[in-house]
Amino acid sequence: MNEHFFQCPYCWEQISMLLDPSVTTTYIEDCEICCNPIELSATFENGELISFSAESIEQ
């Protein structure tokens, strides 16, 4: 598990999440500050994070 810090696309607060390098799909996690759902996408290569995105979900 890798801890990654980023800005929430809703409340703009800096939050952190543990990212699992074995997860290869986009998934949803709630912001720990505002509780809105964030669509997360992370790509790992040899256990290192090479790309990351955190997007708001259109409702």
Rosetta blueprint (number, residue, H / E / L):
1 M L
2 N E
3 E E
4 H E
5 F E
6 F E
7 Q E
8 C L
9 P L
10 Y L
11 C L
12 W L
13 E L
14 Q E
15 I E
16 S E
17 M E
18 L E
19 L E
20 D L
21 P L
22 S L
23 V L
24 T L
25 T L
26 T L
27 Y E
28 I E
29 E E
30 D E
31 C L
32 E L
33 I L
34 C L
35 C L
36 N L
37 P E
38 I E
39 E E
40 L E
41 S E
42 A E
43 T E
44 F E
45 E E
46 N L
47 G L
48 E E
49 L E
50 I E
51 S E
52 F E
53 S E
54 A E
55 E E
56 S E
57 I L
58 E L
59 Q L
